[in-house]
Amino acid sequence: MHRIIVNTLSIAFLVTGAAMLGASITLVGALLSPAAHAQTEVKLGDKKTRRTPALRARVYEQLARAQAAGDAGNIEEAIEILDIVKSKQSSMNSYERAMMHNFYGFIYYGEERFDETIAAFKQAIDQSPIPISFEQTTLYSLAQLSMMQGDYAQVVDYLERWEALNDGKIPPKNRILKAQALYQNKDFEGAKKYIEEAIANHEADGFLPDENWLTLQRAIYFELKQPEKVKDIIAKLIRLYDEPKYWIQLAGMYGELDREEEQLATMEIAYQRGFITSASDTYNLAQLYYYHGVPYKGAKLMEDAIASGLLESNLRNLKFLGQSWQRAKEDKKAVPVMQMAAELSDDGEIDAQLALLHFNLEEYEQAITSANTALEKGGLDNAGNTHMVLGLALYNTRQFALALDELAKAESFSGSRAAARQWTRYVEREKSDFAARQAINAGS
């Protein structure tokens, strides 16, 4: 059975850092009142406590001014205010310095100055001690920014530092981001571990996985050359999200797995639901019909697509449409299509097929014309067969001498030699009988 691979899994599933992040970067960009930052203790389960200093009013006021300027779009003014604060950092405590660096990062991020954003956030978490929630949020922001910048190893490092501070369940977003980074770094086995954990834990909590999580999981399995799992993930995407593209992709996977009947059935469902809208998918479905023994459906699909303009009326499409009509035993419908295809072809192959079509329809004069055109154009895979068709068409128009000349030419080709000899003997007898009958008729 000829296998058609629908044009979905010839692609590599592209998963870019920026596209897969989904949500925007998490930034600590709002100030609380100084009272909210009084000296505190934060307990992490059995881990040691962390004492953090307060954010004093005079520092708070300057940072609030910088934030207001930044929010108003006055970036230079905001940075100038922060520079003034920075000039006095020797008198600031660790939390105040961390908040100052954080606001530098916040402003740089708004200007898409990502290298400076990362540098500022790194300085923020270098201060010690700082509140654990602040450190975790900044570490996660750094992981996201590193993902955007393509520093995939650093993504994993920041997330592991985040997890070392955590005293509860690790949220799925952490594992997803790790999986993304490892995928981009071509550590597909590592990525597989984290994506599977994230989805399994999320589902165990009673939630559905996000669509882009499953898309990433599909991409990972694809890279690991696990087509059965790719197929299962696409089926899951259909169950949960039912996008047209997933039906086409599922058909493609059935093709990869040599499950042709399911491939055709899936494409038919997609077609009935109106999901087959592109030229390539339409052509692929027509091919599936052809190779699965329902060429009439394929021909009708091609004919309608060409008529609507979805498919171009070019050599490839016309040739395949004509062949589909032939295989469906609709030779009369095939003839005009093959004539158009022959006009577009530089070699004589389609003219040779057209000659055979005319011969089978007992249109011998047209068969002679097409066969001669085919031989003149040349480039035939089996010129002997074309000489044979031409010889037999000439025989049927009682042009015996010319017919025998063509059969002699056919005999010079190994592929048509045996048949040509048999027909030569037959045509010679017919020629003799015809001459005898003419003589009798002339004498009477």
ABEGO torsion letter per residue (X at the ends): XBBBBBAAAABBBBBBAAAAAGBBBBBBABBBBAAAABBBBBBBEABBBBBBBBBBAAAAAAAAAAAAAAAAGBAAAAAAAAAAAAAAAAABBAAAAAAAAAAAAAAAAAAGBAAAAAAAAAAAAABOBBBAAAAAAAAAAAAAAAAAAGBAAAAAAAAAAAAAABABBBBAAAAAAAAAAAAAAGBAAAAAAAAAAAAAAAAAAGBBBBAAAAAAAAAAAAAAGBAAAAAAAAAAAAAAAGBAAAAAAAAAAAAAAGBAAAAAAAAAAAAAAGABABAAAAAAAAAAAAAAGBAAAAAAAAAAAAAAGABBBBAAAAAAAAAAAAAAGBAAAAAAAAAAAAAABABAAAAAAAAAAAAAAGBAAAAAAAAAAAAAAEGBABAAAAAAAAAAAAAAAGBAAAAAAAAAAAAABAAAAAAAAAAAAAAAAAAAAAAAAAAAAAAX
